[in-house]
Amino acid sequence: MLNVGIIGCGSIARQRHAAEYKHNENTNIAGVFDVSRERAESMAADFGGKVYESAEALIADPSIDAVSVCVANAYHEPITIDALNHGKHVLCEKPMAITLAECEAMYEASQKNGMRLLIDHNQRLTPAHKKAKEIIASGELGRVISFSATFGHKGPEMWSADKSSNTWFFKKNAAAFGSMADLGIHKIDLMRYLIGADVKNVFSRMATLDKKFPDGTPIEVDDNSVEILTFDNGALGTVTTSWTHYAEECNASTLYCEKGTIKLYQDPTYSLQIVYADGTKVNYQLDRIQTNDDKQQTSSGTIDLFVDSILTGKPSVLDAADIIKSMRVVFACLESADSGRIVDL
Ligand SMILES: NC(=O)c1ccc[n+]([C@@H]2O[C@H](COP(=O)([O-])OP(=O)(O)OC[C@H]3O[C@@H](n4cnc5c(N)ncnc54)[C@H](O)[C@@H]3O)[C@@H](O)[C@H]2O)c1
C-alpha cells in the first residue's frame, strides 16, 4: 500500500487525484495540504488523510511515499523538487513548470534521487486517443500530413475552486501563462504523441480578447491563441486555444493522413471516426472526453498509471523525460508570440 499526499486541494485535486486515489486499491490518502486550511479540511473530510500545517511538513513525513502536486503553476517546481529530494515519487499537474530551466531542474531531481516524476497529460490516456495512437503507429493510414486541434472552454474561473474573475489563472505571477499553455499544452503534447515526431518550428499568436478582472481591466495572460506547428517529419498543423468558448466546449482534433482522416471527439457517440480515402467510414464507440463540466471525473487513468509505474518500475507515457519536450514547444510558442517570428526548436 502506498501512502500518498496531495498538495493543493482545489478542483483538479478533488475531482481527479483524490477521487482516483480513493478508487485505487494500492493507495491510501495519508495527507493533504493547501494554503487554504478550509479547503484542505474539506478534502480530508471527504477523502481521508491528515491535514498538514505546510507542504514542507507533509513532504518531510517519512511515511508518505508519493505526492500529487496540484497547486497553481508557479509553485509546481519548488514543491516537486522538495518532494523528490525527500525521496517521494511525484505526479505533478500540467503545465510542468513556468520556465524551461525549472522543467529541467525537476527532471534532474527525479533522476538524481531515483524517484518517478510523471506529469498529468491525461489526454494521452483517453480511450479514443489511445486507439488513434495505435492506428497511426500501425501505419494503416500512412503518415500524418496535416492536422488541426482545438481546446476551448468558457474559462478557468468557472472551474477553479475560487470561482471568480480574480482567479490565480488570470495572474502572471501565479499562472505565468494563459490559454495557450493551460489548454494548448494538452494538444501540442497530444499531436507530438500521436504523430510520433518532434516539432521543428512554431509560429504563434496570442491575444487577450475578452476576459477581465473584477475592476474591468484585462487579465494579465492570453485568453485565445493560434499556433502553427511544423514537425520534423513534415507534418503541418494548427493548435487553437480559447477561454472564451462561452456556448460550447471544444476538445477535438482531426489528423489528415495519406489514406484517410482521423476525427477525435467530434461526435457525441463515436469518439473516434475514421474516414478512409475511398469514402468508407468506421465509427468507434469508445468513450466521451472528460470536460470541465463533468461532476465526477473518476477515470482519467492518470492515477492508476502513476501508481502502477511506481509499483512495477515500468516506464510510462507520462514520464517527465518526454513531456519536457512538449514544454519546449510551449516556450517556443511564447517566444514566437512575443517576437512575431517563426521560432526553431
Ligand atoms: N490535467 C488537467 O487536465 C488539468 C485540469 C485542471 C487543472 N490542471 C492544473 O492543476 C493545477 C491546479 O489547478 P486547479 O484547477 O485545481 O486550480 P484551483 O484554483 O481549483 O486549485 C488550486 C489550489 O491550490 C492551492 N494552492 C495554490 N498555491 C499553493 C501553494 N503554494 N501551496 C499549497 N496550496 C496552494 C489553492 O489554494 C487552491 O486550493 C494547475 O496547475 C492547473 O493547470 C490540470
The ligand as an SDF file (V2000), in Angstrom:
LIG
                    3D

 44 48  0  0  0  0  0  0  0  0999 V2000
   -4.5360   17.8720  -16.2180 N   0  0  0  0  0  0  0  0  0  0  0  0
   -5.5960   18.6360  -16.4180 C   0  0  0  0  0  0  0  0  0  0  0  0
   -6.3950   18.4060  -17.3110 O   0  0  0  0  0  0  0  0  0  0  0  0
   -5.8230   19.8220  -15.5130 C   0  0  0  0  0  0  0  0  0  0  0  0
   -7.1170   20.3530  -15.3640 C   0  0  0  0  0  0  0  0  0  0  0  0
   -7.2840   21.4430  -14.5000 C   0  0  0  0  0  0  0  0  0  0  0  0
   -6.1950   21.9780  -13.8190 C   0  0  0  0  0  0  0  0  0  0  0  0
   -4.9570   21.4530  -14.0030 N   0  0  0  0  0  0  0  0  0  0  0  0
   -3.7800   22.0260  -13.3260 C   0  0  0  0  0  0  0  0  0  0  0  0
   -3.8610   21.7360  -11.9380 O   0  0  0  0  0  0  0  0  0  0  0  0
   -3.2920   22.7800  -11.1690 C   0  0  0  0  0  0  0  0  0  0  0  0
   -4.3320   23.2490  -10.1380 C   0  0  0  0  0  0  0  0  0  0  0  0
   -5.4570   23.6970  -10.8620 O   0  0  0  0  0  0  0  0  0  0  0  0
   -6.9340   23.6720  -10.2620 P   0  0  0  0  0  0  0  0  0  0  0  0
   -7.8290   23.7340  -11.4190 O   0  0  0  0  0  0  0  0  0  0  0  0
   -7.0950   22.5980   -9.2690 O   0  0  0  0  0  0  0  0  0  0  0  0
   -6.9350   25.0960   -9.5380 O   0  0  0  0  0  0  0  0  0  0  0  0
   -7.7700   25.5320   -8.2690 P   0  0  0  0  0  0  0  0  0  0  0  0
   -7.7150   27.0080   -8.2370 O   0  0  0  0  0  0  0  0  0  0  0  0
   -9.1110   24.8770   -8.2670 O   0  0  0  0  0  0  0  0  0  0  0  0
   -6.9520   24.9160   -7.0560 O   0  0  0  0  0  0  0  0  0  0  0  0
   -5.6190   25.2680   -6.7770 C   0  0  0  0  0  0  0  0  0  0  0  0
   -5.4180   25.0460   -5.2800 C   0  0  0  0  0  0  0  0  0  0  0  0
   -4.0370   25.1860   -4.9820 O   0  0  0  0  0  0  0  0  0  0  0  0
   -3.9220   25.9140   -3.7600 C   0  0  0  0  0  0  0  0  0  0  0  0
   -2.5750   26.4770   -3.7650 N   0  0  0  0  0  0  0  0  0  0  0  0
   -2.0760   27.4290   -4.6010 C   0  0  0  0  0  0  0  0  0  0  0  0
   -0.7750   27.6280   -4.3250 N   0  0  0  0  0  0  0  0  0  0  0  0
   -0.4420   26.7860   -3.3120 C   0  0  0  0  0  0  0  0  0  0  0  0
    0.7660   26.5080   -2.6310 C   0  0  0  0  0  0  0  0  0  0  0  0
    1.9020   27.1480   -2.9060 N   0  0  0  0  0  0  0  0  0  0  0  0
    0.7430   25.5460   -1.6640 N   0  0  0  0  0  0  0  0  0  0  0  0
   -0.4050   24.8880   -1.3700 C   0  0  0  0  0  0  0  0  0  0  0  0
   -1.5840   25.1220   -1.9750 N   0  0  0  0  0  0  0  0  0  0  0  0
   -1.5960   26.0580   -2.9550 C   0  0  0  0  0  0  0  0  0  0  0  0
   -5.0570   26.9070   -3.8090 C   0  0  0  0  0  0  0  0  0  0  0  0
   -5.3770   27.4010   -2.5280 O   0  0  0  0  0  0  0  0  0  0  0  0
   -6.1680   26.0700   -4.4220 C   0  0  0  0  0  0  0  0  0  0  0  0
   -6.9280   25.3990   -3.4440 O   0  0  0  0  0  0  0  0  0  0  0  0
   -2.8950   23.8760  -12.1740 C   0  0  0  0  0  0  0  0  0  0  0  0
   -1.5230   23.7880  -12.4560 O   0  0  0  0  0  0  0  0  0  0  0  0
   -3.6990   23.5510  -13.4010 C   0  0  0  0  0  0  0  0  0  0  0  0
   -3.0860   23.9430  -14.6220 O   0  0  0  0  0  0  0  0  0  0  0  0
   -4.7600   20.3920  -14.8210 C   0  0  0  0  0  0  0  0  0  0  0  0
  1  2  1  0
  2  3  2  0
  2  4  1  0
  4  5  1  0
  4 44  2  0
  5  6  2  0
  6  7  1  0
  7  8  2  0
  8  9  1  0
  8 44  1  0
  9 10  1  0
  9 42  1  0
 10 11  1  0
 11 12  1  0
 11 40  1  0
 12 13  1  0
 13 14  1  0
 14 15  2  0
 14 16  1  0
 14 17  1  0
 17 18  1  0
 18 19  2  0
 18 20  1  0
 18 21  1  0
 21 22  1  0
 22 23  1  0
 23 24  1  0
 23 38  1  0
 24 25  1  0
 25 26  1  0
 25 36  1  0
 26 27  1  0
 26 35  1  0
 27 28  2  0
 28 29  1  0
 29 30  1  0
 29 35  2  0
 30 31  1  0
 30 32  2  0
 32 33  1  0
 33 34  2  0
 34 35  1  0
 36 37  1  0
 36 38  1  0
 38 39  1  0
 40 41  1  0
 40 42  1  0
 42 43  1  0
M  CHG  2   8   1  16  -1
M  END
$$$$
